[in-house]
């Protein structure tokens, strides 16, 4: 489905798999770019084996590949690589997330792509980057997270670090890559020059350290930031607090502290030097948390606690489960959760498009492609191939397709 949108007319050659790369190209596809998803024969994108909850169709594949067109090519055959080379001059951007060095090894590195289209933009997404001592290592989200120091910040302080059960690094790296590509497209429009982009999960994860890096550096190592469990370690109080029926997120540092003191009927704590500043409260964090938890224990449930806290203008929220978000009125009103209807898997909910614009709907009725669904369409449209040429490539095993 190709409708007018912000990026209509942009063509993306998508050589990515699983999550970080497909997230990047999905943003382009959902904003109107024509994304040609190149899938390696015979089985296609490896994510097609994940999340097969309905009719042997990958729901993971659907979520990450809406509005893309699938071209399934045997990349082990010279004829397959030649097809890619023929497609490059017709595309604005090539996005890949192979292990560093792979594109060069198959003759599709940046220099080779430039020879085919001098102003091509190539975006390479990897776990640890295209350069540096770690660049040759295989990597996934948890590997980049561990190297970046982010894992050391998650969990209870006296226990082994935890992993978040979601694709935090992959998805956000895909978003960083999409921004880099958009910037490169603007740069090309201004200068006529292409660009090679190196986007690493490691770099994106490291960028999330809003305070810990400068704390360790500026203190000459005297501060060693680490995980604080349910509470922030450098401002206080901010964290997750238990109430009788569920958990509550509460932010009450800096200018919110007097509001919390008022809510707790403890105006004395506003000026008490033991609690008057964030620095003082951080030193007494366990004590401050204990006072707040004892006060919250007086409420029968989170709903009543939130009503009281919000009456004092305090930022707070119940800790919702994923299941609860599916029916939450705010999520439904904004399209934060959306329903997609797949011709094979049927209707189910996925996260909605996070980019909202004034002129276009954020959640258009897109579908994801079947394996090799658009083989003939793409090669006819871009390369002018006739049915007999496409059939010959299918017979030779250069092109493949599948039911799902």
C-alpha positions as CSV (number, residue, x, y, z in Angstrom):
1,X,0.0,0.0,0.0
2,X,1.7,3.2,-1.2
3,X,0.0,6.4,-0.2
4,X,1.1,10.0,-0.1
5,X,3.1,10.6,3.0
6,X,6.2,12.6,4.3
7,X,8.7,10.4,2.6
8,X,6.9,9.5,-0.6
9,X,9.4,9.1,-3.5
10,X,12.3,7.9,-1.3
11,X,13.5,4.4,-2.2
12,X,15.3,2.2,0.4
13,X,17.1,-1.0,-0.4
14,X,16.7,-2.9,2.9
15,X,19.3,-5.7,3.6
16,X,18.5,-5.9,7.3
17,X,17.3,-8.7,9.6
18,X,15.5,-9.1,13.0
19,X,15.1,-5.8,14.8
20,X,17.5,-2.9,14.8
21,X,17.7,-2.6,11.0
22,X,14.1,-3.5,10.3
23,X,13.0,-0.9,12.9
24,X,14.9,1.8,11.0
25,X,13.5,0.8,7.6
26,X,10.0,0.3,9.0
27,X,9.9,4.0,10.1
28,X,10.6,4.9,6.5
29,X,8.0,2.5,5.1
30,X,5.4,3.8,7.5
31,X,6.1,7.3,6.3
32,X,5.6,6.5,2.7
33,X,9.1,5.5,1.4
34,X,9.2,2.5,-0.9
35,X,11.2,-0.1,1.0
36,X,12.5,-3.1,-0.9
37,X,13.2,-5.8,1.7
38,X,15.9,-8.1,0.4
39,X,15.6,-11.5,2.0
40,X,18.2,-14.2,1.7
41,X,16.9,-17.4,0.1
42,X,15.8,-20.0,0.9
43,X,14.2,-19.1,4.2
44,X,14.3,-15.3,4.0
45,X,14.7,-13.0,7.0
46,X,15.6,-15.0,10.1
47,X,12.8,-13.3,12.1
48,X,10.3,-15.3,10.0
49,X,11.1,-18.1,12.4
50,X,10.1,-16.0,15.5
51,X,6.7,-15.4,17.0
52,X,4.8,-17.9,14.8
53,X,1.6,-17.7,17.0
54,X,-1.0,-17.9,14.2
55,X,-1.2,-19.9,11.0
56,X,2.6,-20.4,11.0
57,X,3.0,-16.7,10.3
58,X,5.6,-14.7,12.2
59,X,4.0,-11.9,14.1
60,X,7.4,-10.5,14.8
61,X,8.0,-10.2,11.0
62,X,4.6,-8.5,10.6
63,X,5.3,-5.9,13.3
64,X,8.7,-4.9,12.0
65,X,8.0,-5.0,8.2
66,X,4.7,-3.2,7.6
67,X,4.4,-1.7,4.1
68,X,7.6,-3.2,2.8
69,X,8.0,-5.2,-0.4
70,X,9.8,-8.5,-0.3
71,X,12.4,-9.7,-2.8
72,X,13.8,-13.1,-1.9
73,X,17.2,-13.7,-3.6
74,X,19.9,-16.4,-3.2
75,X,22.8,-14.2,-2.2
76,X,25.2,-17.1,-2.5
77,X,24.8,-17.0,-6.3
78,X,26.7,-14.4,-8.4
79,X,23.4,-13.8,-10.2
80,X,21.8,-12.8,-6.9
81,X,24.5,-10.3,-6.1
82,X,24.2,-9.0,-9.6
83,X,20.5,-8.3,-9.1
84,X,21.3,-6.2,-6.0
85,X,23.9,-4.3,-8.0
86,X,21.3,-3.6,-10.7
87,X,18.8,-2.3,-8.1
88,X,21.3,0.1,-6.3
89,X,21.1,2.9,-9.0
90,X,17.4,3.0,-8.6
91,X,17.5,3.5,-4.8
92,X,18.4,6.4,-2.6
93,X,19.6,4.5,0.5
94,X,21.0,1.1,1.2
95,X,20.6,-0.1,4.8
96,X,22.4,-3.3,6.1
97,X,23.1,-4.9,9.5
98,X,25.4,-7.7,8.5
99,X,28.5,-8.4,10.6
100,X,31.1,-5.7,9.7
101,X,33.1,-6.6,6.6
102,X,30.4,-8.8,5.1
103,X,29.2,-6.2,2.6
104,X,32.8,-5.7,1.3
105,X,33.3,-9.4,1.1
106,X,30.3,-9.9,-1.2
107,X,31.2,-6.9,-3.4
108,X,28.6,-4.5,-2.0
109,X,30.8,-2.2,0.2
110,X,30.4,1.6,0.1
111,X,33.0,2.1,-2.6
112,X,31.3,-0.5,-4.8
113,X,27.9,1.1,-4.2
114,X,29.3,4.5,-5.0
115,X,30.5,3.2,-8.4
116,X,26.9,2.2,-9.1
117,X,25.4,5.5,-7.8
118,X,27.8,8.2,-6.7
119,X,25.4,9.9,-4.3
120,X,24.2,6.7,-2.6
121,X,23.6,6.8,1.1
122,X,24.7,3.6,2.9
123,X,23.7,3.0,6.5
124,X,25.5,0.2,8.3
125,X,24.0,-0.9,11.6
126,X,26.0,-3.2,14.0
127,X,26.3,-4.1,17.6
128,X,29.8,-2.7,18.2
129,X,30.6,-0.5,15.2
130,X,32.4,-0.7,11.9
131,X,35.7,0.3,13.5
132,X,37.6,-0.3,16.7
133,X,39.1,-3.3,18.4
134,X,35.7,-4.9,19.1
135,X,34.2,-4.3,15.7
136,X,34.8,-7.9,14.4
137,X,33.0,-9.5,17.2
138,X,29.5,-10.9,16.6
139,X,27.0,-9.0,18.7
140,X,23.4,-8.6,19.7
141,X,21.5,-6.2,21.9
142,X,22.6,-7.8,25.2
143,X,26.3,-7.8,24.1
144,X,26.3,-4.1,23.3
145,X,24.3,-3.4,26.5
146,X,26.9,-5.2,28.6
147,X,29.9,-3.5,27.0
148,X,28.2,-0.1,27.3
149,X,27.9,-0.2,31.1
150,X,24.1,0.0,30.8
151,X,23.6,-3.6,32.1
152,X,25.6,-2.6,35.2
153,X,22.9,0.0,36.0
154,X,20.0,-2.4,35.9
155,X,18.9,-4.5,38.9
156,X,19.4,-4.6,42.6
157,X,22.9,-3.4,43.8
158,X,23.9,-6.6,45.5
159,X,22.7,-9.0,42.8
160,X,23.8,-9.9,39.3
161,X,22.6,-7.2,36.8
162,X,19.3,-7.7,34.9
163,X,18.3,-7.5,31.3
164,X,15.2,-5.5,30.3
165,X,12.7,-7.9,28.6
166,X,12.3,-5.7,25.5
167,X,14.4,-4.6,22.5
168,X,15.5,-1.3,24.0
169,X,18.9,-1.1,22.3
170,X,17.8,-2.6,19.0
171,X,14.8,-0.4,18.5
172,X,16.4,2.8,19.7
173,X,19.4,2.2,17.5
174,X,17.0,1.8,14.5
175,X,15.6,5.2,15.4
176,X,19.1,6.7,15.6
177,X,19.8,5.2,12.2
178,X,16.6,6.6,10.7
179,X,17.5,10.0,11.9
180,X,21.0,9.7,10.5
181,X,19.6,8.7,7.1
182,X,17.1,11.6,7.1
183,X,20.0,14.0,7.9
184,X,22.1,12.4,5.1
185,X,19.2,12.8,2.7
186,X,18.9,16.5,3.6
187,X,22.7,16.8,3.2
188,X,22.6,15.2,-0.2
189,X,19.8,17.6,-1.3
190,X,22.0,20.5,-0.3
191,X,25.4,19.3,-1.6
192,X,24.7,16.4,-4.0
193,X,27.0,14.1,-2.0
194,X,26.2,10.7,-0.6
195,X,27.3,9.3,2.8
196,X,28.4,6.2,4.6
197,X,26.8,6.0,8.0
198,X,28.1,3.8,10.9
199,X,25.5,3.3,13.6
200,X,26.3,1.0,16.5
201,X,24.1,-0.2,19.4
202,X,27.1,0.3,21.7
203,X,27.3,4.0,20.8
204,X,23.5,4.5,21.2
205,X,23.4,2.6,24.5
206,X,26.4,4.7,25.8
207,X,24.5,7.8,24.8
208,X,21.8,6.9,27.4
209,X,24.2,7.6,30.4
210,X,22.6,10.9,31.3
211,X,24.7,11.3,34.4
212,X,26.9,8.3,35.2
213,X,29.7,8.9,32.7
214,X,30.4,12.5,33.8
215,X,30.0,11.4,37.5
216,X,32.8,8.8,37.1
217,X,35.0,11.1,35.0
218,X,34.7,14.4,36.9
219,X,35.1,12.7,40.3
220,X,38.4,11.2,39.0
221,X,36.9,7.7,39.7
222,X,35.8,8.3,43.2
223,X,32.2,7.9,42.1
224,X,31.5,4.5,40.6
225,X,27.8,4.7,39.4
226,X,26.0,1.4,39.6
227,X,22.5,0.0,39.7
228,X,20.2,1.2,42.4
229,X,17.4,-1.3,42.2
230,X,14.0,0.4,42.3
231,X,15.3,3.9,42.8
232,X,17.6,6.5,41.1
233,X,20.9,6.9,42.8
234,X,21.8,10.5,42.0
235,X,18.5,12.3,42.8
236,X,16.0,11.5,45.5
237,X,13.2,10.5,45.7
238,X,12.5,9.0,42.3
239,X,11.6,5.4,41.8
240,X,9.1,2.6,42.1
241,X,7.2,2.3,45.4
242,X,5.0,-0.5,46.6
243,X,1.3,0.1,47.5
244,X,-1.1,-2.5,48.7
245,X,-2.4,-3.6,45.3
246,X,0.5,-2.8,42.9
247,X,3.5,-0.7,42.3
248,X,3.6,3.1,41.8
249,X,6.2,5.2,39.9
250,X,6.8,8.5,41.7
251,X,9.1,11.5,40.7
252,X,9.7,13.9,43.6
253,X,13.2,15.4,43.3
254,X,14.2,19.0,43.0
255,X,11.1,21.4,42.9
256,X,8.7,18.5,43.4
257,X,10.1,17.7,46.9
258,X,8.0,20.5,48.6
259,X,4.9,19.2,46.9
260,X,5.5,15.7,48.2
261,X,6.1,17.0,51.7
262,X,2.8,18.9,51.5
263,X,1.1,15.7,50.2
264,X,2.5,13.8,53.2
265,X,1.6,16.6,55.6
266,X,5.3,16.9,56.5
267,X,6.2,20.6,55.8
268,X,9.0,20.2,58.3
269,X,11.0,18.1,55.8
270,X,11.1,21.0,53.3
271,X,13.6,23.0,55.4
272,X,15.1,20.2,57.5
273,X,18.8,20.2,56.4
274,X,18.8,16.4,56.4
275,X,16.2,16.4,53.6
276,X,16.2,19.9,52.1
277,X,18.3,19.2,49.0
278,X,18.7,16.3,46.6
279,X,22.3,15.8,47.7
280,X,21.2,15.5,51.3
281,X,18.4,13.2,50.4
282,X,20.6,11.0,48.3
283,X,22.9,10.4,51.3
284,X,19.8,9.3,53.3
285,X,18.0,7.6,50.4
286,X,17.1,4.5,52.4
287,X,15.6,6.6,55.2
288,X,13.7,8.9,52.7
289,X,12.3,5.9,50.8
290,X,11.3,4.3,54.1
291,X,9.3,7.4,55.1
292,X,7.5,7.5,51.8
293,X,6.7,3.8,51.8
294,X,5.3,4.0,55.3
295,X,3.1,6.9,54.2
296,X,1.9,5.1,51.0
297,X,1.0,2.1,53.1
298,X,-1.9,4.0,54.5
299,X,-3.6,4.0,51.1
300,X,-5.9,1.1,50.2
301,X,-4.7,1.0,46.6
302,X,-2.7,2.8,44.0
303,X,-5.7,4.6,42.5
304,X,-6.4,6.4,45.7
305,X,-2.7,7.2,46.2
306,X,-2.4,8.7,42.7
307,X,-5.5,10.8,43.2
308,X,-3.9,12.3,46.3
309,X,-0.5,12.8,44.7
310,X,-1.9,14.3,41.6
311,X,-3.9,16.8,43.7
312,X,-0.5,18.1,44.8
313,X,0.8,18.2,41.2
314,X,3.2,15.3,41.6
315,X,4.3,13.2,38.6
316,X,3.2,9.6,39.3
317,X,1.8,6.6,37.5
318,X,0.6,3.0,38.2
319,X,3.0,0.4,36.9
320,X,0.9,-1.2,34.2
321,X,1.4,-4.6,32.7
322,X,1.7,-5.1,29.0
323,X,-1.7,-6.8,29.0
324,X,-3.3,-3.7,30.7
325,X,-1.9,-1.3,28.0
326,X,-3.9,-3.1,25.3
327,X,-7.2,-1.7,26.6
328,X,-6.1,1.5,28.3
329,X,-8.1,4.4,27.0
330,X,-5.1,6.7,26.5
331,X,-3.2,4.1,24.5
332,X,-6.3,3.5,22.3
333,X,-7.1,7.2,21.9
334,X,-3.6,8.1,20.7
335,X,-3.0,4.9,18.6
336,X,-0.1,4.0,20.9
337,X,-1.4,0.5,20.6
338,X,-2.9,-0.3,17.2
339,X,-4.7,-3.2,15.6
340,X,-3.3,-4.7,12.4
341,X,-5.1,-7.1,10.2
342,X,-2.8,-9.5,8.4
343,X,-4.2,-11.6,5.5
344,X,-2.7,-14.8,7.1
345,X,-2.5,-14.2,10.8
346,X,-5.7,-12.1,11.2
347,X,-6.2,-9.2,13.5
348,X,-4.0,-8.5,16.6
349,X,-2.4,-5.6,18.4
350,X,1.1,-4.2,18.1
351,X,2.8,-0.9,19.2
352,X,1.6,2.0,17.1
353,X,3.7,4.4,15.0
354,X,5.3,6.8,17.5
355,X,5.7,9.6,15.0
356,X,2.5,11.7,14.8
357,X,2.1,14.3,12.1
358,X,-0.5,17.0,11.3
359,X,-1.2,15.9,7.7
360,X,-1.1,12.1,7.8
361,X,-2.5,9.3,9.9
362,X,0.1,7.6,12.1
363,X,-1.5,4.1,11.8
364,X,-2.4,3.4,8.2
365,X,-3.8,-0.1,7.3
366,X,-0.4,-1.5,6.1
367,X,0.4,-5.2,5.8
368,X,3.7,-7.1,5.9
369,X,4.9,-9.0,2.8
370,X,5.0,-12.8,2.3
371,X,8.4,-14.2,1.5
372,X,9.3,-13.0,-2.0
373,X,5.8,-11.7,-2.6
374,X,7.0,-8.8,-4.8
375,X,9.8,-10.5,-6.8
376,X,8.2,-10.0,-10.2
377,X,6.7,-6.6,-9.2
378,X,10.0,-5.1,-8.2
379,X,12.1,-6.5,-11.0
380,X,9.6,-5.4,-13.6
381,X,9.1,-2.0,-12.1
382,X,12.7,-1.1,-11.5
383,X,14.7,-3.2,-14.0
384,X,12.1,-3.6,-16.8
385,X,12.3,-7.4,-16.7
386,X,9.6,-9.4,-18.5
387,X,7.7,-12.4,-17.1
388,X,10.0,-14.9,-18.9
389,X,13.1,-13.3,-17.3
390,X,11.6,-13.5,-13.9
391,X,10.5,-17.1,-14.5
392,X,14.0,-18.0,-15.6
393,X,15.5,-16.6,-12.3
394,X,12.9,-18.5,-10.3
395,X,13.7,-21.7,-12.2
396,X,17.4,-21.2,-11.6
397,X,16.9,-20.7,-7.9
398,X,18.1,-17.1,-7.9
399,X,14.7,-15.9,-6.8
400,X,12.4,-17.8,-4.3
401,X,9.1,-17.2,-2.6
402,X,7.1,-18.8,0.1
403,X,3.5,-19.0,1.5
404,X,4.3,-17.0,4.6
